[in-house]
Amino acid sequence: MVITDGTPTTGLFQSGGLSSLAVGVWLRETSTPARHYIADIGQSDPAELQELATSLRHSGAEVVTVDLRAPMAEVASDLLRYRARHDGGYWNTTGASRLVLTSELLPRMRADGCETFVHGCVGGGNDQRRFARYGAQLAPEMSRVEPWTDHRALGRFPDRAAMMKAVADHGLRLDRGSSADRSTDANLAGASHESAELEDLETPVTRLRPRWSAWPHEAPPEPQTVTVVVRDGRIADVDGSGPDPVEWMALANTIGARHGVWLRDVVERRIVGTVCRGIYESPGLELLERAWTRVLQAGLDAAGRELYDRLSAVLGAAMYEGRWLEPAARAAREAADRLVGDLSGTVTLSVHRGVVRPEGMKVASHVVRQTRFGSGGNRWSGEGGGDA
């Protein structure tokens, strides 16, 4: 859809990123009635989001703030449960946030009288397709505006330097991970990092400025022990956090970030069939994956694990491509739930300077676990059921 003088009220998925703020400026300059929806998905300290909202209101924007940390944490929990990763182990944190934002905000926009929606994601990329797919499924009656396919928006903002000037002129609060040559997309599950420098495959990843995390050589010299409880196929506690996913994700993020457990540097396949470099920071999921994998190894038999791995690949692709709500992904989740829904256990991890090492585990499993030295050392015997 192209903006015209008669365009109805538009709901903008507003973040503190540079292109998103520039879209908000463009909507106001074109006199487009708009509401700016700011979602807290764990990307920043709440005070930073409040500063963003205040700066937008001072510029004349109508702002709606929504706390979506709980649904974001639930989707992060799903990423872990299904190991729904993309190339190189990337945890699909950006695709997951698009699922949360559209699922939660599109109904709110409709209820508030918005007839169109707009996002600030750049043209020709993965996010443009994710928003389009989820929008068509969740709000087919709403029109979609894509500014970075509109020649007028491209003329107004030919590059990020022009966006920076407009954002500064309007006194808007820019996210600390965004600049003319750098972009960060973050949420409770993790952050993605892009920059002019990092796009070059010859640039070492150490040129990156992490959003939250220490490099392993900067981490404390002493290891930390972490206890992770899994109940019915989901994380139930991380070092006393309790079962609330917001709480255990936040604590796992803190621990992983402190000890340098967070980095994925990959060259990934994109939705459009190209490849690009992706650098990702997911300290909590990287930490918890070690515990969850241990439970899977002890709790699933060979056929079950093979099927689970295939389902994980299906779900990783579905999340990356914005197809999480489609029938194939729904069926894959239902099948995976059948496999892992009764897995429970407690895993103790040691975390030290970028390395996570299992220290011990107690897991309830029906799978026969063979031992040798418990039978005299000259033959293998098995024990199954109960605690393995």
C-alpha positions, 0 to 999 in steps of 0.5 A, spaced: 500 500 500 502 507 498 501 512 503 496 517 500 492 523 503 486 519 505 490 514 508 486 511 514 489 511 521 496 507 521 499 502 526 506 503 527 511 497 530 515 502 533 522 501 536 528 505 537 532 503 531 534 508 526 530 506 520 523 505 525 524 512 527 525 514 520 519 511 518 515 515 524 518 521 522 516 520 514 509 518 517 508 525 520 511 529 514 506 526 510 501 527 515 499 520 515 494 519 522 498 514 526 499 511 532 506 508 535 506 502 538 512 501 543 513 493 545 517 491 551 520 485 549 526 485 553 530 489 548 532 494 553 532 497 560 524 499 561 527 506 563 530 506 556 523 505 552 520 510 557 525 515 554 523 513 547 516 514 548 517 521 551 521 523 546 516 521 541 510 524 545 514 531 545 515 530 537 507 530 537 506 522 536 501 518 539 504 513 543 502 506 546 506 502 550 505 495 551 509 490 555 510 483 551 516 480 555 511 474 558 509 472 550 516 473 548 519 469 554 514 464 552 516 464 545 524 463 547 522 457 551 519 454 545 525 456 541 529 452 546 524 446 547 524 445 539 531 447 538 528 451 533 535 454 530 537 456 523 544 455 520 550 455 524 545 454 531 542 461 530 537 461 535 532 465 530 531 471 535 529 476 530 524 471 527 521 470 534 520 477 535 516 478 529 512 473 531 510 476 538 510 483 535 505 481 530 501 476 534 500 481 540 500 488 537 495 487 530 489 485 534 491 491 539 491 495 533 485 493 530 481 494 536 484 501 536 481 503 530 487 502 525 486 500 518 493 499 516 500 497 519 507 499 518 514 497 520 520 500 519 524 494 517 528 495 511 526 493 504 528 486 500 530 483 507 527 477 511 523 481 516 519 484 510 516 477 508 515 475 515 511 481 517 507 480 510 506 473 512 504 474 519 500 480 517 496 476 512 494 470 517 493 474 523 490 481 520 488 479 513 483 485 513 488 490 514 492 493 509 500 493 509 505 499 508 512 498 506 515 505 506 522 502 503 518 500 497 515 507 496 520 512 492 518 518 496 520 515 502 527 512 499 527 519 496 526 523 503 531 518 506 536 515 501 541 513 506 542 512 514 546 518 514 539 522 512 535 518 517 540 520 523 539 527 521 532 527 521 532 523 528 536 528 531 532 534 528 526 531 531 529 530 538 528 522 538 531 517 542 535 512 538 537 505 541 544 505 543 545 499 538 543 503 532 547 508 528 549 510 521 553 504 520 550 499 525 544 496 527 542 491 533 535 488 533 534 485 540 529 482 545 529 477 551 531 471 547 538 475 544 540 480 539 543 480 532 548 485 530 549 488 523 554 493 521 558 496 514 564 493 517 561 486 519 558 485 513 565 484 510 567 476 511 574 478 512 572 482 518 574 479 525 568 478 529 572 481 535 570 488 532 563 487 534 561 491 540 556 486 544 550 489 547 550 485 554 555 480 554 563 479 556 568 476 551 570 470 554 577 473 556 573 479 560 569 474 564 571 472 571 576 468 572 572 463 577 567 458 574 560 459 576 555 453 577 548 453 575 543 448 576 537 447 571 531 444 572 527 441 566 519 439 568 515 436 562 519 438 557 520 445 559 525 449 563 522 450 570 527 453 574 534 456 573 538 457 580 532 458 584 529 463 579 522 459 579 518 457 573 516 464 570 520 464 563 521 471 564 525 470 570 529 464 568 530 467 561 533 474 564 537 470 569 540 465 564 542 471 560 545 475 566 549 468 567 551 467 560 553 474 558 557 475 564 561 468 563 562 470 555 557 464 553 553 468 547 556 468 540 554 465 533 558 468 527 555 464 521 553 465 514 546 464 513 541 462 507 536 468 507 529 467 505 530 470 498 535 465 496 541 469 498 546 468 503 549 474 508 553 474 515 549 474 521 552 475 528 548 473 534 548 474 541 544 469 545 547 468 552 541 465 556 539 460 550 546 458 549 547 456 556 540 453 557 541 449 551 547 445 554 542 443 559 536 441 555 541 437 550 543 433 556 536 431 558 534 430 550 540 425 550 538 421 556 531 421 555 530 420 548 531 413 544 535 413 538 528 413 533 525 418 538 532 423 537 532 422 530 525 424 529 526 430 534 532 432 530 528 432 523 522 436 527 527 441 529 529 442 522 522 444 520 521 448 526 527 452 525 526 453 518 519 455 519 521 460 525 526 463 520 521 464 514 515 467 518 511 460 517 510 458 525 503 459 524 502 455 518 499 447 518 506 444 517 509 448 523 503 446 527 503 439 526 511 439 527 510 442 534 505 437 536 509 431 534 515 434 538 510 435 544 509 428 544 516 426 544 519 431 549 512 432 553 514 427 559 522 429 559 524 431 566 531 432 570 536 436 573 542 438 570 548 442 573 553 446 569 559 449 570 560 456 566 567 459 565 570 463 560 565 461 554 565 454 556 559 450 559 560 444 561 555 439 564 557 437 571 552 432 573 545 430 571 539 426 574 533 425 569 527 420 569 527 416 563 524 410 560 530 409 556 535 403 558 541 406 560 547 401 559 553 400 564 559 396 564 563 397 570 557 396 575 556 389 572 564 387 573 567 391 567 567 385 563 560 385 560 554 391 558 548 391 562 542 395 562 538 399 567 531 402 564 525 406 567 526 411 573 532 415 574 537 414 569 
